[in-house]
Amino acid sequence: MEKQPQTLPPGFQDMLSFGLVEALLGRRSRRFFMGAEIPDGVFKYRSKYEPMPLSELEKLLVVTACGGNTGWNHLIYRGQRYAPHLSNYAGAAGGRTFPSAAGFHTSKTFFTDDEGVYVLDVRDAPALAERGNDGEINLETLLPELQKHVRKIQDGRLKVPSEVPYVEAHNTWVANKPGTLLVMPVGDLAQHVLLGLCYMLQNGQVLFDDINKRAVPGIEKFSDLVDVKNVLPISFAEQLCLSEIIVELSTSCLAGALLLQAMGLGGWMYDGIDPFSLLGASGKPEVPGLGFRFDMKENWSVPNVTGLPGIMEGFCPPHFKDMRAAVEAVCERKFGKGGPFNAETPGPFQDTKKVRSAAQVHSEAFRECVALQAQYIFDTFGKFPATVPSIFTHMFLQAHHLDLDHYDTFYQPGEYLHTHAKHMERWHRE
């Protein structure tokens, strides 16, 4: 992405003053973009315009809404089982535009346009802009800092054809087309489950293999650390983590969808793209998607995606030699340099060092117990987690310039906002 322009268009100030309630009540899926065509049916229409890509500033604003850093994570203050120690669930010291279960924050934000495929990686970034005394962050200051965390990983638009079976039949005319911006949050579900195992152990629970109807062998060794009979089934625990990460990815897209209303851009959030093809597990060289590596075994019904080397590697083999190494990486993320529970990490508190030092560092026995359960899953099921994907994506956001003529032809007045009506005048006077 090129650097944003020095002179901001008047639409930028319009966006800053746009009301939240208006964004909520005005949110709609507005799919028909400049350059689009619906070839048949009651909405048959062909745009008279050429596709119009988003400007660099527009792209950065939408991506920022979906995955931008928003200062410091305030942390969870207290866990009754180990008070007065500070609750130490979080995986990141920074906060973002969307929530994450217990502050785990395992997702990264990928996006594509006509020029390339990119990742915005602020998952472990510190606060990129400080809040003023009134609590506000200066967006003009934040944007160039966020832009430093954008990395181009492919030239040209993401190679996922807008056709069945890669795209749902109702999206073939509109998804990932020239001129559009497609934002794709991707979650590290392997890491999320590891953080979930830490959470469970801190709250007095361990896993039980409900699929093979047996306890994790060797778990009795930790009876002085936890009540090993207080169990949660593997399938339920992993479904719970999957549900949590779906919320993380979906609220990321919702944040972007609300900003579209303020900017007067069209688009919508949806899950109508095959996630395996999008990640890179289509099995077809001509449809490489994001290029993540994956495994496929005879007894698996779907491929298991594990990571994109050097960009987003799941906390599981083959990216780590074993699950103990992945557990150590989780602990390093929490307690190591820049982590939320490292005394030297800056923060928003009056005495940040005192706050961050109040968290209890996971002991050797704690780490061994988590690793035992995780390694059992990997050895038993050939993957980690056992019943859900290692890397997961589910919800996407598309942004584009609306063809207002289409809406004027088929809809009564009022079905797009004043920001859409004035978008070209306020954002693209040239």
Secondary structure by P-SEA (a helix, b strand, c coil): cccccccccaaaaaaaaccaaaaaaacccccccccccccccccccccccccccccaaaaaaaaaaaccccccccccccccccccccccccccccccccccccccccbbbbbcccccccccccccccccccccccccccaaaaaaaaaaaccccccccccccccccccccccccccccccbbbbbbbbaaaaaaaaaaaaaaaaccccccccccccccccccccccccccccccaaaaaaaaaaaaaaaaaaaaaaaaaaaaaacbbbbbbcccccccccccccccccccccccccccccccbbbbcccccccccccccccccaaaaaaaaaaaacccccccccccccccccaaaaaaccccccaaaaaaaaaaaaaaaaaccccccccccccccbbbbbbbbaaaaaaaccccccccccccccccccccc
